[in-house]
């Protein structure tokens, strides 16, 4: 494509117009525009383009990601984009691939010819990049339907920041359910509910409560990892972020994905404004809860609210009102799943499973004896204690073998 024509067509991006703000596209466009100005301007823009390309491990991948994470007139009509949208998207894809096809030699030759400045031949070179993997708008539409689009296509896990903005978690916990022995009934309930949610059927918000170290948080993360390929995302929010629920709705509204809003270690004082806000969100608010969001919360408290002896004293009416307030939030979770401290047999079963998975080779009786001693020193049995025990044994074996 002739460079002047390419420059004009790049300015006419429509469906993918948001990409004009992407640093890579901006650098290409600035360099083409500089060919219509002077040698100094070209050299400056060409150097900036080289800097951006050098910073990209793969320019084609960077451009594809920009297309993938965009929200545009095609994603807004993805069920049935009009012929006009498909045609415009085809134009935009052709332009973006033509930009990627440029190499340093082509641009420098054009500049030397335009400005009669032989010194421009000494500027750094860069190779052409591979084109985008889409031939036309129909192929792009198929890609969006298969892989999703927009901000949430960047990752599986996100965290709410204190300013109300969401940030992708680049390296989320990769734990899988097969790595969490025990609690089979609890996991089956959560999986059944999650599958219904992904299928667009009625599903419940879930409260996972119980003793510390029993695997509540790990189970939630593992469930998300099981269904990440089906478009399930997780958004971690602290209780102090509950006020950002309206902003969260707005951010997820145009997304094709489904989201578990993960509230870890949830507990409140009765005077906490977030307590009332969460109650309204789950059930009773005027706006209702979006169908693409569901809450999975973990807590060491079944009723989520700190109680004192004073709350249980006074006349019968006052005590009843107090207790109704205490239970009013937990009652709004459709599923309450208990993770209790395992008994001795279940604890040792978990230890055996983890030992087998990690390759720890100890006689069964010795394994049980050491695991029980470890639990006594760690103030009780739990899946977390079992994992810590296995880690310690592996470390001791490694030290003995390397010493």
C-alpha positions in Angstrom: 0.0 0.0 0.0 1.4 3.4 -1.0 2.5 5.3 2.1 0.4 8.5 1.7 -2.7 6.4 1.1 -1.8 4.2 4.2 -1.5 7.3 6.3 -4.9 8.6 5.2 -6.6 5.2 5.7 -5.0 4.9 9.2 -6.7 8.2 10.1 -10.0 6.7 8.9 -10.1 3.7 11.3 -13.7 3.4 12.4 -14.7 0.1 14.1 -11.2 -0.2 15.6 -10.8 3.6 16.0 -9.8 3.2 19.7 -6.6 1.6 18.5 -5.4 5.0 17.3 -4.5 5.7 21.0 -2.4 2.6 21.2 1.3 3.5 21.5 2.3 1.3 18.6 -0.3 2.5 16.2 0.3 6.1 17.3 4.1 5.7 16.5 3.3 4.3 13.0 0.9 7.1 12.2 3.2 9.8 13.5 6.1 8.5 11.3 3.9 8.3 8.2 2.6 11.9 9.0 6.2 13.1 9.3 6.9 12.1 5.7 4.7 15.1 4.8 6.7 17.5 6.9 10.5 17.7 7.2 13.5 15.5 7.7 14.0 16.4 11.4 10.4 15.6 12.3 10.7 12.3 10.4 13.9 11.3 12.2 12.3 12.1 15.6 9.1 10.1 14.9 11.1 7.3 13.3 13.3 7.0 16.4 10.2 6.9 18.6 8.7 4.1 16.4 12.0 2.1 16.7 11.9 2.6 20.5 8.3 1.3 20.8 9.1 -1.7 18.5 12.2 -2.6 20.4 10.1 -2.5 23.7 7.6 -5.0 22.1 8.7 -8.6 22.4 6.3 -9.3 19.5 4.7 -6.3 17.7 2.1 -8.5 16.0 1.1 -9.9 19.4 0.8 -6.4 20.8 -1.4 -5.4 18.0 -3.6 -8.5 18.3 -3.9 -7.8 22.1 -5.0 -4.3 21.3 -7.7 -5.6 19.0 -8.7 -8.3 21.5 -9.1 -5.9 24.4 -11.0 -3.3 22.5 -14.7 -2.5 22.8 -16.3 -1.2 19.7 -19.3 -1.2 17.4 -18.7 -4.8 16.4 -18.5 -6.0 20.0 -21.7 -4.1 20.8 -23.5 -5.9 18.0 -21.6 -9.2 18.2 -24.6 -11.4 17.9 -25.4 -10.0 14.4 -23.0 -7.3 13.2 -24.4 -5.4 10.2 -22.8 -5.6 6.7 -21.6 -2.0 7.2 -19.8 -2.9 10.4 -18.2 -6.0 8.9 -17.0 -4.0 5.8 -15.6 -1.3 8.0 -13.8 -3.8 10.3 -12.3 -5.4 7.2 -10.9 -2.0 6.1 -9.4 -1.5 9.6 -7.8 -4.9 9.7 -6.2 -4.4 6.3 -4.8 -1.0 7.5 -3.4 -2.4 10.7 -1.8 -5.3 8.9 -0.3 -2.9 6.4 1.3 -0.9 9.3 2.8 -4.1 10.7 4.2 -4.9 7.2 6.3 -1.8 7.1 10.0 -2.2 7.7 12.7 0.4 8.4 14.1 0.2 4.9 10.9 1.2 3.2 10.3 4.2 5.5 13.9 5.4 5.3 14.0 5.1 1.5 10.8 7.2 1.3 12.2 9.8 3.6 15.6 10.0 1.7 13.7 10.5 -1.6 11.3 13.0 -0.1 13.8 15.2 1.8 17.0 14.6 -0.2 18.7 13.7 3.1 21.1 10.8 2.6 22.0 10.9 6.3 18.6 9.3 7.0 19.9 6.0 5.5 22.1 5.6 8.7 19.0 5.4 11.0 18.4 2.1 12.7 16.6 -0.7 10.8 13.7 -2.8 11.9 12.0 -5.8 10.2 8.4 -6.1 9.2 6.1 -7.9 11.6 3.6 -10.6 10.8 0.0 -9.5 9.9 -3.0 -9.9 12.1 -4.6 -13.4 11.9 -7.9 -12.1 10.5 -8.7 -11.7 6.8 -11.8 -9.7 7.2 -14.5 -8.5 9.6 -16.3 -11.8 9.7 -13.2 -13.6 10.9 -12.8 -10.9 13.6 -16.4 -11.4 14.7 -15.8 -15.1 15.0 -12.7 -14.4 17.1 -14.6 -12.1 19.5 -17.4 -14.7 19.9 -14.9 -17.5 20.7 -12.4 -15.6 22.9 -14.3 -12.6 24.2 -13.2 -9.0 24.1 -12.6 -5.9 26.1 -10.8 -5.1 29.3 -11.6 -8.4 31.0 -10.1 -10.4 28.2 -6.6 -9.5 29.6 -6.7 -12.0 32.5 -8.7 -14.4 34.5 -8.3 -12.7 37.9 -8.7 -9.0 38.8 -8.4 -7.0 42.0 -10.3 -4.0 43.1 -8.0 -1.1 44.0 -8.7 1.5 46.7 -9.5 4.1 44.0 -12.3 1.9 42.6 -10.4 0.8 39.5 -9.8 -2.8 38.6 -6.4 -4.2 37.9 -5.5 -7.5 36.3 -3.6 -10.0 38.5 -0.7 -11.1 36.2 0.2 -14.3 38.1 -2.9 -15.6 40.0 -2.8 -18.6 42.2 -2.8 -21.6 39.8 -4.3 -24.0 42.4 -6.6 -26.7 41.0 -9.2 -28.8 42.8 -7.3 -32.0 42.3 -4.6 -30.4 44.5 -7.1 -29.9 47.4 -7.9 -33.4 48.8 -10.9 -33.7 51.2 -14.2 -31.8 51.5 -15.6 -33.6 48.5 -19.3 -32.7 49.3 -18.5 -29.0 49.7 -16.6 -28.9 46.5 -19.4 -30.7 44.6 -22.0 -28.1 45.8 -19.8 -25.2 44.7 -19.1 -26.8 41.3 -22.8 -27.5 40.7 -23.7 -23.9 41.5 -20.9 -22.6 39.3 -21.9 -24.7 36.3 -25.4 -23.4 36.6 -24.2 -19.8 36.7 -22.0 -20.3 33.6 -25.0 -21.9 31.8 -27.1 -18.8 32.5 -29.4 -20.6 34.9 -30.4 -19.7 38.4 -27.5 -19.8 40.8 -26.9 -18.8 44.4 -24.5 -16.5 46.1 -22.3 -18.7 48.3 -21.0 -18.1 51.8 -18.1 -20.4 52.6 -17.6 -20.3 56.4 -15.5 -22.3 58.9 -12.2 -22.6 60.6 -9.1 -21.0 59.3 -6.8 -23.0 57.1 -9.6 -25.4 55.9 -9.2 -24.3 52.3 -12.2 -22.0 51.7 -10.2 -19.4 49.7 -8.2 -22.0 47.8 -11.4 -23.8 46.8 -12.9 -20.6 45.3 -9.7 -19.9 43.3 -9.5 -23.5 42.2 -13.1 -23.4 40.9 -12.3 -20.4 38.8 -9.3 -22.1 37.4 -11.4 -25.1 36.4 -13.7 -22.9 34.3 -11.5 -20.1 33.1 -11.5 -21.5 29.6 -15.3 -21.1 29.6 -15.1 -17.4 30.3 -15.3 -17.4 34.1 -13.5 -14.5 35.7 -12.9 -13.6 39.4 -12.8 -10.1 40.9 -11.3 -10.0 44.4 -12.7 -7.2 46.6 -12.0 -6.4 50.2 -15.0 -5.5 52.4 -14.0 -1.8 52.3 -14.5 -1.9 48.5 -18.2 -2.8 48.7 -19.1 0.8 48.1 -17.6 0.4 44.6 -20.3 -2.1 43.5 -22.0 0.5 41.3 -18.7 1.2 39.5 -18.1 -2.5 39.1 -21.5 -3.0 37.5 -20.7 -0.2 35.0 -17.3 -1.7 34.2 -18.6 -5.2 33.6 -21.9 -4.2 31.8 -20.6 -4.6 28.2 -18.4 -7.6 28.9 -19.3 -11.1 27.5 -17.8 -12.8 30.5 -19.3 -14.0 33.8 -17.8 -12.9 37.1 -17.4 -14.3 40.6 -17.1 -11.4 43.0 -14.8 -12.8 45.6 -15.0 -11.3 49.1 -12.4 -13.0 51.3 -12.5 -13.0 55.1 -15.8 -11.2 55.3 -16.9 -9.7 58.7 -18.5 -6.5 59.8 -19.5 -4.3 62.7 -23.2 -3.7 62.8 -22.6 0.0 62.2 -20.5 -0.6 59.1 -22.1 1.1 56.1 -20.7 -1.7 53.9 -22.9 -4.2 55.8 -26.1 -2.5 54.6 -24.7 -2.0 51.1 -23.9 -5.6 50.6 -27.4 -6.6 51.9 -29.0 -4.3 49.4 -26.9 -5.7 46.6 -27.6 -9.3 47.2 -31.3 -8.9 47.8 -33.6 -5.9 48.2 -31.9 -3.1 46.3 -33.9 -1.2 43.7 -31.4 -1.9 40.9 -31.1 -5.6 41.6 -28.0 -7.8 41.0 -26.7 -8.2 37.4 -27.1 -11.7 36.0 -23.5 -11.9 35.0 -22.2 -11.4 38.6 -22.3 -13.7 41.6 -20.8 -13.4 45.0 -18.6 -16.1 46.7 -17.6 -14.9 50.1 -15.4 -16.6 52.8 -15.6 -15.9 56.5 -14.7 -17.4 59.8 -18.0 -16.2 61.1 -21.3 -17.8 60.0 -23.3 -14.6 60.6 -20.5 -12.3 59.2 -21.0 -9.8 62.1 -19.1 -9.4 65.3 -21.3 -10.1 68.3 -20.8 -9.2 72.0 -22.5 -10.4 75.1 -24.3 -7.1 75.3 -26.0 -8.0 72.0 -27.7 -10.9 73.8 -28.8 -9.1 76.9 -31.9 -7.0 77.4 -35.6 -7.5 76.9 -36.9 -10.2 74.6 -37.9 -7.7 71.8 -34.5 -6.0 71.8 -32.6 -9.4 71.8 -34.8 -10.6 68.9 -34.2 -7.5 66.8 -30.5 -7.7 67.5 -30.3 -11.3 66.4 -32.3 -10.6 63.3 -29.8 -7.9 62.3 -26.9 -10.2 63.0 -28.4 -13.0 60.7 -29.9 -10.7 58.0 -26.8 -10.7 55.7 -25.8 -14.4 56.0 -29.4 -15.4 55.3 -29.2 -13.6 51.9 -26.7 -16.1 50.7 -28.5 -18.9 49.0 -25.8 -21.5 49.9 -23.9 -21.6 53.2 -21.2 -24.2 53.0 -19.3 -25.2 56.1 -15.6 -26.1 56.1 -15.0 -27.6 59.5 -11.7 -28.7 61.0 -11.0 -32.3 59.8 -11.0 -35.1 62.3 -7.9 -37.2 62.7 -8.8 -39.7 59.9 -9.7 -37.0 57.4 -6.5 -35.0 58.3 -4.3 -38.1 57.7 -6.1 -38.8 54.5 -5.3 -35.3 53.3 -1.7 -35.8 54.3 -1.5 -39.1 52.4 -2.9 -37.5 49.3 -0.5 -34.5 49.4 2.4 -36.8 50.1 1.6 -38.9 47.0 1.2 -35.9 44.8 4.5 -34.4 45.9 6.5 -37.6 45.7 7.2 -37.7 49.5 8.2 -41.3 50.2 7.7 -42.2 53.8 6.3 -45.4 55.4 2.6 -44.8 56.2 3.0 -45.2 60.0 5.9 -42.8 60.1 4.1 -40.3 57.9 1.0 -40.4 60.2 3.2 -40.1 63.4 5.1 -37.1 62.1 2.0 -35.4 60.7 0.2 -35.7 64.1 3.2 -34.3 65.9 3.4 -31.4 63.5 -0.4 -30.7 63.9 0.1 -30.6 67.7 2.9 -28.1 67.4 0.8 -26.0 64.9 -2.3 -25.9 67.2 -4.5 -28.3 65.3 -5.3 -30.2 62.2 -6.3 -28.5 59.0 -5.5 -28.8 55.2 -3.2 -25.8 55.6 -1.3 -27.6 58.4 -1.1 -30.7 56.2 0.4 -28.7 53.3 2.9 -27.1 55.7 3.9 -30.5 57.0 4.5 -31.8 53.6 6.6 -28.8 52.6 8.7 -29.2 55.8 9.3 -32.9 55.1 10.3 -32.2 51.5 12.7 -29.5 52.6 14.3 -31.9 55.2 14.6 -34.6 52.6 16.3 -32.1 50.2 18.7 -30.9 52.8 19.6 -34.5 53.7 20.2 -35.5 50.1 22.2 -32.4 49.2 24.3 -32.4 52.4 
